[in-house]
Amino acid sequence: MIPVLEQRKIPAQFASWLWEKGIRTEEELTEFFNPDVTAFHDPFLMHDMAKGITRIQEGIANGEKILIYGDYDADGITSTTVMKEAIEMLGGEPIIYIPDRFMDGYGPNEQVYRYFIEEQGVQLIITVDNGVAGYKPVKYAMEAGVDVVITDHHELPAQLPEALAVIHPRHPLGNYPFGDLAGVGVAFKVATALLGSNPLELLDLVAIGTIADLVSLTGENRALVTLGLQVFRETDRIGLVKLCEVAEIDLYKVDETNIGFGIAPRLNALGRLEDATPGVHLLTTFDEEQAEELAHFVQQQNEKRQNIVKQIGQEALAMVEQMPNHSLYVLAKKDWHEGVLGIVASRIVEATGKPALVLGINDKGIAKGSGRSVGQLNLYEALCEEKDLFLAFGGHHMAAGFSLEATLLPELQERLDAYIEREEIDLTKGKEVTVLSAPDLSDIQLEFIESLAKLGPFGTDNEAPCFLFENYQMQQVKQIGADKTHLKLVAEKNQQTIDVLAFNKGQEIEEFMTVNPLAFIGELQINEWNDRKKPQVLLKDYEVKGLQVFDYRGKKQSLTQVREQDALYVYWDEKVKPNTGDTWQYRADLAGLTPRETVVLVDCPVNSQEVRQVIDITKASRLYCFFLSEEEYYLNGLPNRQKFARLYQLTRQVEEVDIRYKLPQVASALKLSQKELIFMIQVFFELGFVRIDNGVMKKVVDPLPHPLEESPSYKERQQRIQTEKQLLYSQPQELYTWLAQ
């Protein structure tokens, strides 16, 4: 394998990544790195393909009214467009219909079928990206003498519709070798069979729908998307050109990320809010003015969708914070916009790591919504167990749509919690990711990252290589984005740095402010800004091991930020006690300390070992270090011997001084600060060099000589200086090393 990788200028360390993908022979490597039309399978291997093609050809030849019945998401929009253009290439003039999410629902709708058959005289219906779940509407059409050709890729129900043809890559009576086509992929196979060759000019549409629907980017899909991206970059579709402009995407460099996060969400926004038909018009128009107008409309709808998602997402997360600890969250509210609830559910899963069902309740008391899951829970199977509660539901392992009486929502929550417990489903186990050890930062050059692109396009089942970065310090941490939702970080190791981008981690900023060494995994990318390119890591996950130390030294005002937590405040000096009246603040009486996960060290003790005692007793796992110092012993230091000598000479020359009133004058005369003078007088008093009577310093005749170090105050200040040096003025990594040892 290694020689083949070297020949293709692929770093040898990717051999293990390819091996995990099951790509091990030279033939498999060649196929992986050269996805082309040879990966396209014969469309006639699909069940009913020949029957369906014959009927469509007859309809075109006879000038019949043909209805293409699509779907309202990006896969459905592109599927509709592919089928429309294929039929038009053969001279047909099909009618297209994209169902309204809110009026018609998903899939075949009998009322809509009835309208087109009885009012419009439709003689043939072709479904794209839907159909297998439409038993009753299809039966009505067939009994009305209108043939239905279903082209779909969704989960096959136990009872298939009695259509003229059911074209599906996983049909049990078919022999198609690749079952993971998107709806647009199936439409493309029908177009290929209709036209007698691969209509490569349609592959830009196929790439959009395939990426948008999150199907497996392996096998035939990998070839469809790879070639589709090439077609996209040279597309003649003026609508796509204009859409890229409003989305600020470089058409000539478009990749799967641009489509997945730029093009697809905009097309999806149409059907989430209103009618998705303008999406088909955008993709098919040859009128530049119309294309520009439609592209701006799509952009406006997407911005509107983003605002709705933001509002509902905030409300849903607030609900989660107020709820008991469930295995799965059922969240519902009156008038939540039905079209965006799947996105909101995904946000809840991302924020909590738990499955979420998010529903809007209408005026009739019906709750309708979407669910998203995690890998350990097959959401469709879970809902099947509780099917008696639903008016309707459907979906697959990771996602579902459903409706039920709103009064049944508490019971649904209770039953799903019980199901997860009964089936012993461990939701704490995260998704397993194959990671590669990150190279030294000096080896992460642009050329290295560019070589990663040869492993793409990336997506489901072909995720981009994930690298493990261990023992890194975060030097800079800041929130970015309009709502400070994301983080921009600078990671450092061995005096070398790399930028890190963490999406949707804005609320976890504090975790990255720890001085602990961090381990994190992420994808390597090239950040291009103002014609400058530099490597960066797209963070996927991170881990902080052992005691977490948060360095808040020099940030007294930040005490208020920590107060929101169930924290134990430990302080040694009464003067620095936060004036809050909170009952969970303790004076430094070690006997009164109790175990607590979070401990705030407010100020510096006399001896740094007292800090270690606090850690041992509380068994803290999170330590906030302020180490406030009103006196700043380390910076002020000890008065030197010349200063002590000047004071000593004064005590020999003057019988007494009323320091209550004369302190400023004496300090000025001796060129001392008043604080220094008070400290030095205390030292002399402890050593027997002077007496203090009612605030009057008096001379001691022939005092015995003593070293300054014998004074308790002098020794305490020496100790405080050493403690502040260690706790307050050490480097962050030095502080962490000392605290964690």
C-alpha positions in Angstrom: 0.0 0.0 0.0 2.7 2.5 0.9 4.4 2.6 -2.5 1.0 3.3 -4.1 0.4 6.2 -1.6 3.9 7.6 -2.3 3.2 7.5 -6.0 0.0 9.5 -5.5 1.9 11.9 -3.1 -0.3 10.8 -0.2 1.4 10.8 3.3 2.1 7.3 4.4 0.4 7.8 7.7 -2.9 7.7 6.0 -2.4 4.0 5.3 -4.1 3.1 8.6 -7.0 5.4 7.8 -7.5 3.7 4.5 -7.1 0.3 6.1 -9.9 1.1 8.5 -12.1 1.9 5.5 -11.4 -1.6 4.2 -9.3 -0.2 1.3 -6.3 -2.6 1.3 -5.4 -3.8 -2.2 -3.9 -1.8 -5.1 -7.1 -2.4 -7.0 -9.2 -0.9 -4.1 -6.8 2.0 -3.8 -7.0 2.7 -7.5 -10.8 2.6 -7.4 -10.8 4.9 -4.3 -8.6 7.5 -5.8 -10.1 7.4 -9.2 -13.9 7.5 -8.8 -15.4 7.7 -12.3 -18.3 6.4 -14.4 -16.9 2.9 -14.1 -18.4 2.9 -10.6 -21.9 3.5 -12.0 -24.0 0.4 -11.9 -26.4 -0.7 -14.5 -29.8 1.0 -13.7 -31.7 -2.0 -15.0 -30.5 -4.1 -12.1 -33.1 -2.2 -10.0 -36.4 -4.0 -9.7 -39.1 -2.6 -12.0 -36.7 -0.3 -13.8 -37.5 -1.8 -17.3 -41.3 -1.6 -16.6 -41.1 2.0 -15.4 -38.9 3.2 -18.2 -41.2 1.6 -20.8 -44.2 3.3 -19.3 -42.5 6.7 -19.1 -41.3 6.4 -22.7 -44.9 5.5 -23.8 -46.2 8.6 -22.0 -43.7 10.9 -23.7 -44.3 9.3 -27.1 -48.1 9.7 -26.7 -47.9 13.2 -25.4 -49.5 12.3 -22.1 -49.8 14.7 -19.2 -47.0 13.5 -16.8 -46.8 14.7 -13.2 -43.5 14.6 -11.4 -44.4 14.5 -7.7 -41.3 15.6 -5.6 -40.3 16.5 -2.1 -39.6 19.8 -0.3 -36.0 19.3 0.8 -32.8 19.8 -1.2 -32.8 16.1 -2.3 -36.4 16.4 -3.4 -35.8 19.6 -5.3 -32.8 18.2 -7.2 -34.6 14.9 -7.8 -37.5 16.7 -9.3 -35.2 18.8 -11.5 -33.2 15.8 -12.7 -36.4 13.9 -13.7 -37.9 17.0 -15.3 -34.9 17.7 -17.5 -34.5 14.1 -18.5 -38.0 13.9 -19.7 -37.7 17.2 -21.5 -34.6 15.9 -23.3 -36.9 13.3 -24.8 -39.5 15.9 -25.8 -41.9 15.5 -22.9 -43.4 18.5 -21.0 -44.0 17.3 -17.5 -45.8 19.1 -14.8 -43.9 19.4 -11.5 -45.4 19.5 -8.0 -43.5 20.0 -4.8 -45.9 19.2 -1.9 -46.3 21.8 0.8 -44.8 20.6 4.1 -47.7 22.2 6.0 -50.7 21.6 3.8 -49.8 18.4 2.0 -47.4 16.7 4.4 -44.6 14.3 3.3 -45.1 11.9 0.4 -48.1 11.1 -1.8 -51.2 13.0 -0.9 -54.6 11.6 -2.1 -56.2 15.0 -2.4 -53.4 16.4 -4.5 -53.5 13.3 -6.7 -57.2 13.6 -7.0 -56.8 17.3 -8.1 -54.3 16.5 -10.8 -56.1 13.5 -12.1 -59.7 14.9 -12.1 -58.9 18.6 -12.7 -55.7 18.6 -14.8 -56.1 15.3 -16.6 -52.8 13.8 -15.6 -52.3 10.3 -17.0 -49.0 9.3 -15.4 -47.5 10.1 -12.0 -43.8 9.7 -11.3 -42.7 10.2 -7.7 -39.1 11.2 -6.9 -37.6 11.0 -3.4 -40.9 9.7 -2.0 -43.6 7.2 -2.7 -43.0 4.0 -0.9 -45.0 5.2 2.1 -48.0 6.3 0.0 -50.0 3.1 -0.2 -53.5 4.7 -0.2 -52.9 7.6 -2.5 -51.1 5.3 -5.0 -54.0 2.8 -4.8 -56.5 5.6 -5.6 -54.5 6.7 -8.6 -54.0 3.2 -10.0 -57.8 2.5 -9.5 -58.5 5.8 -11.3 -56.6 4.4 -14.3 -53.5 6.6 -13.8 -50.2 4.6 -13.6 -47.8 5.5 -10.9 -44.0 5.0 -11.2 -42.4 5.3 -7.8 -38.7 6.3 -7.6 -37.6 6.4 -3.9 -34.8 5.6 -1.5 -36.5 5.8 1.9 -37.1 2.9 4.3 -39.3 0.2 2.7 -42.5 -0.4 4.6 -43.8 -4.0 5.1 -46.5 -3.4 2.5 -45.4 -1.7 -0.7 -47.8 0.5 -2.7 -49.4 -1.4 -5.6 -47.9 1.0 -8.2 -47.1 0.1 -11.8 -43.4 0.2 -10.8 -41.5 0.6 -7.6 -37.9 1.6 -8.4 -35.8 1.5 -5.3 -32.1 0.5 -4.9 -33.0 -1.8 -1.9 -36.1 -3.4 -3.3 -36.0 -7.0 -2.1 -36.7 -8.4 -5.6 -34.0 -6.3 -7.2 -30.3 -7.0 -7.7 -28.9 -3.5 -7.5 -25.5 -3.7 -5.8 -25.5 -0.3 -4.0 -28.4 0.5 -1.7 -27.4 3.9 -0.4 -28.4 6.2 -3.3 -30.1 9.4 -2.4 -33.4 10.3 -4.0 -31.6 12.3 -6.6 -29.3 9.3 -7.2 -32.3 7.1 -8.0 -33.7 9.8 -10.3 -30.3 10.0 -12.1 -30.4 6.2 -12.6 -33.9 6.5 -14.1 -32.6 9.4 -16.3 -29.7 7.2 -17.4 -32.1 4.3 -18.3 -34.4 6.7 -20.2 -31.6 8.4 -22.2 -29.5 5.3 -22.8 -26.4 6.9 -21.4 -25.2 8.8 -18.4 -26.4 12.4 -18.5 -23.2 13.8 -16.9 -24.5 17.4 -17.2 -27.1 16.5 -14.5 -24.4 15.5 -12.0 -24.1 19.0 -10.4 -27.7 18.4 -9.2 -26.9 14.9 -8.1 -24.0 16.2 -6.0 -26.2 18.7 -4.2 -28.9 16.2 -3.4 -26.6 13.4 -2.4 -24.5 15.6 -0.1 -27.6 17.3 1.4 -29.3 14.0 2.3 -26.3 12.8 4.3 -26.3 9.4 2.6 -23.1 7.2 2.5 -20.4 8.8 0.5 -18.9 5.5 -0.5 -19.1 3.4 -3.7 -21.3 4.8 -6.4 -22.2 7.9 -4.4 -18.5 8.8 -4.1 -18.2 8.7 -7.9 -21.5 10.6 -8.4 -20.4 13.4 -6.0 -16.8 13.6 -7.2 -17.9 14.0 -10.8 -20.8 16.1 -9.8 -18.4 18.6 -8.1 -16.4 18.9 -11.3 -19.6 19.6 -13.3 -20.7 22.1 -10.6 -17.5 24.1 -11.0 -18.2 24.5 -14.7 -22.0 24.6 -14.5 -24.1 26.4 -17.0 -26.9 26.8 -14.6 -27.2 30.5 -14.1 -29.3 29.9 -10.9 -26.4 28.0 -9.3 -24.0 30.7 -10.3 -26.2 33.4 -8.6 -26.8 31.2 -5.6 -23.1 30.9 -5.1 -22.8 34.6 -5.3 -25.3 35.4 -2.6 -23.8 32.6 -0.4 -20.3 34.0 -1.0 -19.0 30.7 -2.3 -16.3 30.5 -4.9 -17.9 28.6 -7.7 -14.6 27.4 -9.2 -13.5 26.0 -5.8 -16.8 24.5 -4.6 -16.5 21.4 -2.6 -18.7 19.1 -0.4 -18.4 21.5 2.5 -19.7 24.4 0.5 -22.6 22.4 -0.6 -23.3 20.8 2.8 -23.2 24.1 4.7 -23.9 26.7 2.0 -26.0 25.4 -0.9 -28.1 22.7 0.8 -29.3 24.7 3.8 -30.5 27.5 1.5 -32.5 25.1 -0.7 -33.8 23.4 2.4 -35.0 26.7 3.8 -37.5 27.1 1.0 -39.5 24.0 2.0 -39.0 24.6 5.7 -40.9 27.9 5.6 -43.1 27.9 2.5 -43.3 26.4 -1.0 -40.1 24.8 -2.3 -41.1 25.1 -6.0 -38.9 28.2 -6.5 -35.9 25.9 -5.9 -36.7 24.0 -9.1 -37.2 27.2 -11.0 -33.9 28.5 -9.7 -32.1 25.4 -10.9 -33.7 25.3 -14.3 -34.0 28.9 -15.4 -32.0 30.4 -18.3 -33.1 33.9 -17.5 -30.3 35.8 -15.6 -32.7 38.4 -14.1 -35.0 35.7 -12.8 -32.1 33.7 -11.5 -30.8 36.7 -9.5 -34.2 37.4 -8.1 -34.7 33.8 -7.1 -31.3 33.5 -5.5 -31.9 36.6 -3.4 -35.3 35.2 -2.4 -33.6 31.9 -1.3 -31.1 33.9 0.7 -33.8 35.9 2.4 -35.7 32.7 3.3 -32.5 31.2 4.7 -31.9 34.2 6.9 -35.5 34.0 8.1 -35.0 30.3 8.8 -31.8 31.0 10.8 -33.6 33.6 13.0 -36.5 31.2 13.7 -34.1 28.4 14.6 -32.2 30.7 16.9 -35.3 31.7 18.8 -36.8 28.2 19.1 -33.4 26.8 19.9 -32.9 29.2 22.8 -36.4 28.4 24.2 -35.8 24.6 23.8 -32.4 24.7 25.6 -34.0 26.8 28.4 -36.6 24.0 28.8 -33.8 21.4 29.0 -32.1 23.3 31.8 -35.3 23.2 33.8 -36.1 19.6 33.2 -35.2 16.6 35.3 -32.4 14.4 34.0 -34.1 12.4 31.2 -32.5 9.8 28.9 -34.2 11.6 26.0 -35.8 15.0 25.8 -39.4 15.6 24.6 -39.8 19.3 24.1 -42.9 21.0 22.9 -44.5 24.5 22.8 -47.4 26.1 21.1 -46.8 27.5 17.7 -43.2 26.4 17.3 -42.5 26.5 13.6 -42.9 23.0 12.3 -40.5 23.5 9.4 -37.3 24.0 11.5 -37.9 21.6 14.4 -35.5 19.0 12.9 -32.7 21.5 13.0 -33.6 22.5 16.6 -33.6 18.8 17.6 -30.1 18.4 16.1 -28.9 21.4 18.2 -30.3 19.9 21.4 -28.6 16.6 20.6 -25.3 18.5 20.0 -25.7 20.5 23.2 -26.7 17.6 25.5 -25.5 14.4 23.8 -29.0 12.9 24.2 -31.7 12.2 21.6 -34.4 14.9 21.3 -37.9 15.1 20.0 -39.0 18.7 19.3 -42.7 19.5 18.6 -44.9 22.4 17.9 -48.5 22.4 19.2 -51.2 23.8 17.0 -54.6 25.3 17.9 -56.3 21.9 17.6 -54.0 20.4 20.3 -52.0 18.4 17.9 -48.2 18.2 18.5 -46.2 17.7 15.3 -42.4 17.6 15.1 -39.1 15.9 14.4 -36.6 13.9 16.3 -32.9 13.4 16.1 -31.0 10.6 17.8 -27.5 9.4 18.6 -25.8 6.3 17.3 -26.7 4.1 20.2 -30.5 4.6 19.9 -32.5 3.5 16.8 -35.1 6.2 17.0 -37.4 4.6 14.5 -37.5 1.3 16.5 -38.1 3.2 19.7 -41.1 5.0 18.3 -42.4 1.8 16.8 -42.6 0.5 20.4 -44.9 3.3 21.3 -46.8 3.5 18.0 -50.2 3.5 19.8 -49.5 7.1 20.9 -49.0 8.5 17.5 -51.4 9.8 14.9 -48.6 9.3 12.3 -44.8 8.7 12.4 -42.0 7.6 10.2 -38.3 7.8 9.9 -35.1 5.8 10.3 -32.3 5.1 12.8 -31.2 8.7 13.3 -34.2 10.9 12.5 -38.0 10.7 12.6 -41.1 12.8 12.1 -44.3 12.3 14.0 -47.6 13.8 15.3 -49.8 13.0 18.3 -52.2 14.5 20.7 -50.4 17.1 22.9 -52.0 15.6 26.0 -50.0 12.5 25.4 -46.6 14.2 25.5 -45.8 13.5 29.2 -46.7 9.8 28.6 -44.4 9.7 25.5 -41.5 11.1 27.6 -42.1 8.5 30.3 -42.4 5.6 27.9 -39.3 6.5 26.0 -37.3 6.9 29.2 -38.5 3.5 30.2 -37.7 2.0 26.8 -34.1 3.2 27.0 -33.7 1.8 30.5 -35.4 -1.5 29.6 -33.3 -2.1 26.5 -30.2 -1.1 28.5 -29.1 1.4 25.9 -26.0 3.3 27.0 -26.3 6.8 25.8 -23.1 7.9 27.5 -21.0 6.2 25.0 -20.0 8.6 22.3 -19.5 8.0 18.7 -16.3 6.1 17.9 -13.9 8.0 15.7 -10.8 6.6 14.1 -8.0 9.1 14.8 -4.5 9.6 13.5 -1.7 10.9 15.7 -1.1 14.5 14.7 2.3 15.3 13.1 4.6 17.8 14.8 3.3 21.3 14.1 6.4 22.0 12.1 5.3 19.3 9.6 1.8 20.6 9.2 2.3 22.6 6.1 -0.2 23.7 3.5 1.0 20.9 1.1 0.3 18.3 3.8 -3.3 19.5 4.3 -3.9 19.8 0.5 -2.9 16.1 0.2 -5.9 15.3 2.4 -8.3 16.5 -0.3 -7.4 13.4 -2.3 -9.1 11.3 0.3 -12.4 13.2 -0.3 -15.1 14.0 -0.9 -15.9 13.7 2.8 -19.2 12.9 4.4 -21.2 10.0 5.9 -19.0 6.8 6.1 -16.1 8.7 4.6 -15.4 11.3 7.3 -12.3 13.5 6.9 -9.2 12.1 8.8 -9.4 13.2 12.4 -6.1 13.9 14.2 -5.3 13.6 17.9 -3.4 16.5 19.4 -2.0 15.8 22.9 -0.6 18.0 25.6 -1.4 21.3 24.1 -1.8 24.6 25.9 -4.4 27.1 24.8 -2.7 30.4 24.7 -5.6 32.5 23.3 -9.3 31.8 23.7 -12.0 34.1 22.4 -15.6 33.8 21.4 -16.5 34.7 17.9 -19.7 35.0 15.8 -22.6 37.3 16.1 -23.9 35.5 19.2 -20.5 34.4 20.4 -21.5 30.9 19.6 -18.1 29.7 18.4 -14.5 29.8 19.7 -11.2 30.8 18.1 -8.2 29.4 19.9 -4.5 29.3 19.6 -2.9 25.9 20.7 0.7 25.8 21.6 3.2 23.0 22.1 7.0 23.1 22.2 6.8 26.9 21.4 4.9 26.3 18.1 1.3 27.2 17.6 -1.7 26.4 15.4 -5.1 28.1 15.1 -8.1 26.1 16.3 -11.8 26.7 15.4 -14.5 25.2 17.6 -18.0 25.6 16.3 -20.9 25.8 18.8 -18.5 25.6 21.7 -18.9 29.3 22.8 -20.6 28.4 26.0 -17.7 26.1 26.9 -15.1 28.9 26.8 -14.2 28.4 30.4 -13.1 24.8 29.8 -10.5 26.0 27.4 -9.2 28.6 29.8 -7.7 25.9 32.0 -4.0 25.9 32.3 -4.1 22.1 32.0 -2.6 20.4 29.0 -5.5 19.6 26.6 -6.0 16.7 24.3 -8.3 17.4 21.3 -9.2 15.8 18.0 -10.0 17.7 14.9 -9.7 18.0 11.1 -6.9 19.9 9.5 -8.0 22.7 7.2 -6.6 25.6 5.3 -7.9 29.0 6.5 -7.9 31.5 3.7 -8.3 35.1 4.6 -7.3 38.2 2.6 -5.3 36.1 0.2 -3.3 34.5 3.0 -3.4 30.8 3.7 -2.5 29.1 7.0 -3.3 25.8 8.6 -6.0 25.5 11.2 -7.8 22.7 13.1 -11.5 22.3 13.1 -12.1 20.9 16.6 -14.4 17.9 17.0 -13.9 17.0 20.6 -11.6 17.6 23.6 -10.6 16.2 26.9 -9.1 17.7 30.0 -7.6 15.1 32.3 -7.1 15.3 36.1 -7.4 18.4 38.2 -8.6 21.4 36.1 -6.9 24.6 37.0 -8.4 27.9 35.8 -6.0 30.8 36.0 -7.8 34.0 37.0 -4.9 35.7 38.7 -5.1 39.4 38.3 -8.8 39.3 37.5 -10.6 40.2 40.7 -13.8 41.2 38.9 -14.1 37.7 37.6 -15.1 36.4 41.0 -18.7 37.2 40.1 -18.5 34.9 37.1 -17.7 31.9 39.2 -20.3 32.6 41.7 -23.0 31.1 39.5 -21.5 27.6 40.2 -21.9 25.5 43.3 -18.4 26.6 44.4 -16.6 26.5 47.7 -14.8 29.8 48.3 -11.6 29.5 50.4 -10.0 32.7 51.7 -7.4 33.5 54.3 -7.7 37.3 54.8 -11.0 38.7 56.1 -10.5 41.8 54.0 -10.8 40.0 50.7 -14.0 38.1 51.5 -16.5 38.8 48.7 -19.3 40.9 50.1 -22.1 38.7 48.9 -23.6 37.1 52.0 -23.4 33.7 50.3 -23.4 30.8 52.8 -20.9 28.7 50.9 -17.9 30.8 51.5 -15.5 29.6 54.1 -12.7 31.1 56.1 -9.5 29.2 55.9 -10.3 26.9 58.8 -9.2 23.6 57.3 -11.3 21.6 59.8 -14.4 23.2 58.3 -13.7 22.3 54.7 -15.8 19.6 53.0 -15.5 17.8 49.7 -16.5 19.9 46.8 -16.0 19.6 43.1 -15.3 23.3 42.5 -13.1 25.3 44.7 -12.2 29.0 44.4 -8.9 30.1 46.0 -9.7 33.8 46.6 -6.4 35.0 48.1 -2.9 33.8 49.1 -2.2 32.0 52.3 0.9 32.6 54.3 2.3 29.2 53.3 1.6 27.7 49.9 1.3 24.2 51.5 -2.1 25.3 52.9 -3.4 25.4 49.3 -2.3 21.8 48.9 -4.2 20.9 52.1 -7.3 22.5 50.7 -7.0 20.4 47.5 -6.5 17.2 49.5 -9.4 17.8 51.8 -12.0 19.0 49.3 -10.8 16.5 46.6 -11.6 19.3 44.1 -11.6 18.5 40.4 -11.9 22.2 39.3 -9.8 24.9 40.9 -10.2 28.6 40.2 -7.1 30.4 41.2 -7.4 34.2 42.0 -4.8 34.5 44.7 -5.7 38.1 45.4 -3.1 40.1 47.3 -3.9 43.5 48.8 -0.3 44.0 50.1 1.5 42.6 47.1 4.3 41.3 49.2 6.3 39.9 46.3 6.4 43.1 44.4 7.1 45.3 47.4 9.6 42.9 48.8 11.4 43.4 52.2 13.0 46.7 53.3 16.7 46.5 52.7 19.2 46.7 55.6 20.0 50.4 54.9 16.4 51.2 55.6 16.5 49.2 58.8 19.7 51.0 59.7 18.2 54.4 59.3 15.3 53.5 61.6 17.7 52.0 64.1 19.7 55.2 64.2 16.6 57.2 64.8 15.6 55.0 67.8 19.1 55.7 69.3 18.8 59.4 68.8 15.2 60.0 69.9 13.7 59.0 73.3 10.2 58.6 72.0 8.0 59.3 69.0 4.1 59.4 69.0 3.6 57.3 65.8 -0.1 57.9 66.0 0.5 61.5 64.8 4.0 61.6 63.6 4.1 58.6 61.3 3.9 60.5 58.0 6.7 62.9 59.0 8.9 60.1 60.3 8.3 58.1 57.1 9.2 61.1 55.0 12.4 61.8 56.9 13.6 58.2 56.6 12.5 58.0 52.9 10.2 55.1 53.6 6.6 54.5 52.8 4.2 54.5 55.7 3.5 50.7 55.3 7.2 50.0 55.3 7.7 52.0 58.5 4.8 50.3 60.3 6.3 46.9 59.3 9.8 47.8 60.4 8.6 49.2 63.8 6.7 45.9 64.4 9.9 44.0 63.6 11.9 46.2 66.0 9.2 45.8 68.7 9.4 42.0 68.4 13.2 42.0 68.6 13.2 44.2 71.7 14.8 47.2 70.0 11.9 49.5 71.0 8.8 49.6 73.3 5.3 50.6 72.3 3.1 52.3 74.9 -0.3 53.6 73.8 0.9 54.3 70.3 4.2 55.9 71.4 7.4 54.3 70.2 10.0 54.5 73.1 13.8 53.9 73.1 15.2 50.8 74.7 18.5 51.4 76.4 21.3 48.9 75.3 19.0 46.4 73.5 20.4 42.9 72.9 21.5 42.3 69.3 19.2 40.0 67.3 19.1 39.1 63.6 16.1 40.4 61.7 15.1 36.9 60.8 14.2 36.2 64.4 11.2 38.5 64.2 8.0 36.5 63.5 6.7 39.4 61.3 9.9 39.4 59.3 9.8 35.6 58.9 6.1 35.8 57.9 6.8 38.4 55.2 9.7 36.3 53.9 7.2 33.4 53.7 4.5 35.5 52.0 7.0 36.7 49.4 7.9 33.1 48.6 4.3 32.1 48.5 3.3 34.9 46.2 6.2 34.1 43.9 5.0 30.5 43.7 1.3 31.1 43.5 0.8 34.5 42.0 3.8 35.1 39.7 4.7 31.7 38.4 4.0 30.8 34.7 0.6 29.1 34.2 2.2 25.8 33.3 4.5 26.0 36.4 1.4 26.7 38.6 -0.5 23.7 37.1 2.5 21.4 37.6 2.8 22.4 41.3 -0.9 22.2 42.0 -1.4 18.8 40.2 1.6 17.0 41.7 
